[in-house]
Amino acid sequence: MPDYGKTYGVLCLAVLSALDALPETPENAGGRAILETALLTAEQMLKKDTGDKERSGR
């Protein structure tokens, strides 16, 4: 079974690195917002999936 926690960790670090590399300028605002939203969405999905597995005893 895939280890989604590790996958999420790799993706999270890449997104955070990209956000750190992008200056906070008006030109980058759209890209930064997309990355930040994707990061939060992935976090919520992982938490939901983890919680579902804990409740089902997997």
Summary of the structure (lengths in Angstrom):
residues: 58
radius of gyration: 14.3
end to end distance: 11.8
largest distance: 47.0
contacts: 117
relative contact order: 0.14
helix: 84%
strand: 0%
